[in-house]
Amino acid sequence: MPSTLRRPRLPVLSLIGNTPLVPIHFRDENRTLYAKAEFLNPSGSVKDRLALCVIEDAEERGLLRENSVILECTSGNTGISLAMVGAAKGYKVKILMSDTASVERRYLIEQFGGTVQLFKATAGYGTGIAMTRDLAAKDDRYFLPCQFENLLNAQDHEEHTGREIISQMHGIVDAFVAGYGTGGTITGCGRALRAVNPSVKIYAMEPAEAAMLSGEMPCCHSIEGVAGGYVPPLLRMAHIDAPVKVTSTAAIAMTRRLSREYGLLVGTSSGANVVAALRVAQDLGPESRVVTVLCDRAERYYSTKLFSPYN
Ligand SMILES: Cc1ncc(COP(=O)(O)O)c(C=O)c1O
């Protein structure tokens, strides 16, 4: 029986979390939003938090061995984060990713030494999740973080991201707005914020083309990383006040505006979150304190509509 492992944190891993919260003032709209700059995590997204948390939890519980392979289905960012943490700790990582995810995500995972297997996007995340379970049933080297149902995902956001926001906002938050992939960010941050202010409003941004929380059928959209055709179990635990629908076109336009007018080189789901948050702030009034999330960096979208001058 191979021995269990607990490997040290290399310095890069201490760069995860404690991200800044930046105010963004929209002069024309006369509103200021407060944006959690998760794109400043070392691999470039909010998912670094989850990757470190689940891998160190697995080490603690003796679930990782010398020959273990970390296996996960993801829209890409979790794959990049797991591959980065895996590289820093010396674990192999295999990622199942939808064939619609941007090619940059695949290159980044491979650059960190991970391997990628693509699955057809048509049936949504459910297909990839089932594939990870099948692989793990046949080969006990695989360790599955199960990001869509792992309670640690939301718990880590509650204990860290959410509490960081509370401290950075000096405890005063009227509303929190975020998209959902696994639902970890919105569920965990929402829980932390509600614990200090039970009347805080929690809004779920969702693509207008795949507005499942609004009761609509999922269809193609260009806001990568969110709404993968599946309402994840973690999201069912979130106490969401209302969904806010954002079109891919509006998300792309705002993402470009964030780069060109504010110097924030972020990905499309960040732009979508800002569109939704601005709408919420317009409803709540000029003094409202609305917090949202800048989830990842723009460089992983070179091949997408975000960087196409004709879209
Ligand atoms: C770009 C992007 N935005 C937002 C999210 C949503 O985060 P969560 O999985 O915590 O709901 C993800 C998740 O993968 C993502 O990749």
PDBQT file of the ligand as one rigid body, heavy atoms in Angstrom, charges set to zero:
ROOT
HETATM    1  C1  LIG A 401     -14.554  32.721 -15.232  1.00  0.00    +0.000 C 
HETATM    2  C2  LIG A 401     -15.403  32.232 -14.100  1.00  0.00    +0.000 A 
HETATM    3  N1  LIG A 401     -16.267  33.056 -13.552  1.00  0.00    +0.000 NA
HETATM    4  C3  LIG A 401     -17.071  32.637 -12.545  1.00  0.00    +0.000 A 
HETATM    5  C4  LIG A 401     -17.035  31.370 -12.059  1.00  0.00    +0.000 A 
HETATM    6  C5  LIG A 401     -18.006  30.935 -10.997  1.00  0.00    +0.000 C 
HETATM    7  O1  LIG A 401     -17.460  30.543  -9.797  1.00  0.00    +0.000 OA
HETATM    8  P1  LIG A 401     -18.128  29.415  -8.907  1.00  0.00    +0.000 P 
HETATM    9  O2  LIG A 401     -17.687  28.098  -9.455  1.00  0.00    +0.000 OA
HETATM   10  O3  LIG A 401     -17.548  29.660  -7.539  1.00  0.00    +0.000 OA
HETATM   11  O4  LIG A 401     -19.588  29.554  -8.947  1.00  0.00    +0.000 OA
HETATM   12  C6  LIG A 401     -16.137  30.495 -12.617  1.00  0.00    +0.000 A 
HETATM   13  C7  LIG A 401     -16.079  29.119 -12.176  1.00  0.00    +0.000 C 
HETATM   14  O5  LIG A 401     -15.434  28.266 -12.729  1.00  0.00    +0.000 OA
HETATM   15  C8  LIG A 401     -15.291  30.932 -13.657  1.00  0.00    +0.000 A 
HETATM   16  O6  LIG A 401     -14.419  30.095 -14.252  1.00  0.00    +0.000 OA
ENDROOT
TORSDOF 0
